[in-house]
Amino acid sequence: MRILFVCLGNICRSPSAEAVMRGLLASEGIDGFEVDSAGTGDWHVGNPADPRAIAAATERGVEISGAARQVRTADFEEFDLILAMDRSNHANLLAMEGADPGKVRLFREMAGEGELDVPDPYYGGEDGFAEVLDILESGCAAILTDL
């Protein structure tokens, strides 16, 4: 099972979700999953995650690594599940060439929380990153149980 987490710039929410899921899989000793993250925009391609996201994750023992990348057409073939962090990202993904509506879902909807967005903490304070991690931790656990 290959899962791609997607947000706008791939520096806050989606790399955090990738790291949370990766950690959860490791702690549960679950094999057979591959996770990655990407952004619908190209502003941060090649950059590491936002330092505030890294700091908030580190406080919880979650390691965010890698560099931002943009979603590419091949992702729709390579991944089994593409989880958008919000409705705008979801719409942007579905508008892309090669999009597979059967694979593209809202993160919180997949987690059983309805059509809610994972809030973007980029323009807010430090507490926004903690809130996002709370959502991602419970959501990733619910998604993994469902899968």
VMD Tcl script that draws the C-alpha trace (Angstrom):
set ca {
  {0.00 0.00 0.00}
  {1.43 3.34 -1.09}
  {0.02 6.52 0.49}
  {0.76 10.10 -0.59}
  {-0.12 12.99 1.74}
  {-0.71 16.32 -0.03}
  {-0.95 19.91 1.15}
  {-0.24 23.23 -0.54}
  {3.53 23.70 -0.25}
  {4.70 20.37 1.24}
  {6.45 22.06 4.17}
  {3.94 21.85 7.05}
  {0.96 19.49 7.01}
  {1.85 16.82 4.46}
  {5.45 16.17 5.61}
  {4.10 16.06 9.17}
  {1.47 13.51 8.14}
  {4.10 11.46 6.32}
  {6.33 11.47 9.41}
  {3.47 10.63 11.78}
  {2.34 7.70 9.62}
  {5.91 6.48 9.14}
  {6.42 6.53 12.92}
  {3.13 4.78 13.57}
  {3.95 2.03 11.09}
  {7.38 1.55 12.68}
  {6.06 1.49 16.24}
  {3.39 -1.06 15.30}
  {5.90 -3.14 13.33}
  {3.74 -2.96 10.21}
  {5.40 -3.70 6.88}
  {4.05 -3.36 3.36}
  {3.33 0.37 3.45}
  {5.17 3.16 1.71}
  {4.41 6.79 2.51}
  {5.44 10.05 0.89}
  {4.25 13.65 0.73}
  {3.98 16.40 -1.88}
  {2.45 19.81 -2.46}
  {0.09 21.09 -5.11}
  {2.21 24.26 -5.41}
  {5.85 24.62 -6.37}
  {6.95 27.48 -4.09}
  {9.02 25.36 -1.71}
  {10.32 22.58 -3.99}
  {13.67 21.34 -2.69}
  {13.32 23.02 0.70}
  {13.12 21.21 4.03}
  {9.95 21.32 6.10}
  {9.07 24.48 8.01}
  {11.31 24.71 11.12}
  {8.21 25.15 13.32}
  {6.73 21.88 11.98}
  {10.04 20.12 12.62}
  {10.26 21.52 16.17}
  {6.67 20.58 17.06}
  {7.14 17.07 15.67}
  {10.49 16.61 17.43}
  {8.83 17.44 20.77}
  {6.61 14.39 20.17}
  {9.38 12.11 19.01}
  {8.36 12.38 15.35}
  {11.11 12.92 12.78}
  {10.33 14.98 9.69}
  {12.90 14.60 6.94}
  {13.20 15.08 3.21}
  {12.62 17.97 0.88}
  {9.43 19.49 -0.53}
  {8.28 18.33 -3.93}
  {5.31 19.04 -6.14}
  {2.67 16.47 -7.05}
  {3.34 14.96 -10.47}
  {1.07 13.11 -12.88}
  {2.89 9.83 -12.21}
  {1.77 10.00 -8.55}
  {-1.75 9.04 -9.63}
  {-0.40 5.76 -10.98}
  {2.25 5.11 -8.34}
  {0.12 5.64 -5.20}
  {-2.88 3.64 -4.02}
  {-4.25 6.43 -1.84}
  {-3.71 10.19 -2.12}
  {-4.84 12.11 0.95}
  {-5.43 15.85 0.62}
  {-5.11 17.97 3.74}
  {-7.96 20.30 2.75}
  {-10.77 20.76 0.24}
  {-8.75 23.20 -1.86}
  {-5.91 20.70 -2.26}
  {-8.49 18.01 -3.00}
  {-10.02 20.10 -5.79}
  {-6.58 20.96 -7.18}
  {-5.61 17.28 -7.26}
  {-8.81 16.28 -9.03}
  {-8.23 19.00 -11.65}
  {-4.81 17.60 -12.56}
  {-4.22 15.57 -15.68}
  {-4.32 11.85 -14.87}
  {-6.19 12.33 -11.58}
  {-7.93 9.21 -10.34}
  {-10.96 10.28 -8.26}
  {-11.06 6.81 -6.71}
  {-7.66 7.37 -5.11}
  {-7.95 11.02 -4.02}
  {-9.60 11.54 -0.63}
  {-9.71 14.17 2.09}
  {-7.49 13.18 5.02}
  {-10.07 13.86 7.74}
  {-12.85 12.24 5.75}
  {-10.73 9.10 5.41}
  {-10.11 9.31 9.17}
  {-13.88 9.23 9.78}
  {-14.21 12.92 10.71}
  {-16.25 14.14 7.75}
  {-15.31 16.78 5.20}
  {-13.15 18.81 7.55}
  {-9.87 20.48 6.59}
  {-6.59 19.99 8.39}
  {-5.92 23.67 9.19}
  {-2.85 25.23 7.63}
  {-0.58 26.47 10.47}
  {1.83 28.34 8.18}
  {0.60 31.89 8.94}
  {-0.27 31.22 12.58}
  {1.61 30.69 15.81}
  {3.39 27.73 17.33}
  {0.18 26.29 18.81}
  {-1.18 25.73 15.29}
  {1.53 23.15 14.62}
  {0.62 21.27 17.81}
  {-3.06 21.29 16.80}
  {-2.16 19.90 13.37}
  {-0.11 17.13 14.95}
  {-3.05 16.23 17.23}
  {-5.28 15.89 14.14}
  {-2.66 13.94 12.20}
  {-1.86 11.53 15.03}
  {-5.48 10.56 15.63}
  {-6.25 10.59 11.90}
  {-3.32 8.41 10.87}
  {-4.22 5.89 13.59}
  {-7.84 5.77 12.35}
  {-6.76 5.47 8.70}
  {-4.31 2.67 9.49}
  {-7.01 0.79 11.42}
  {-9.37 1.19 8.46}
  {-6.78 -0.06 5.98}
}
mol new
graphics top color blue
foreach p $ca { graphics top sphere $p radius 0.5 }
foreach p [lrange $ca 0 end-1] q [lrange $ca 1 end] { graphics top cylinder $p $q radius 0.2 }
display resetview
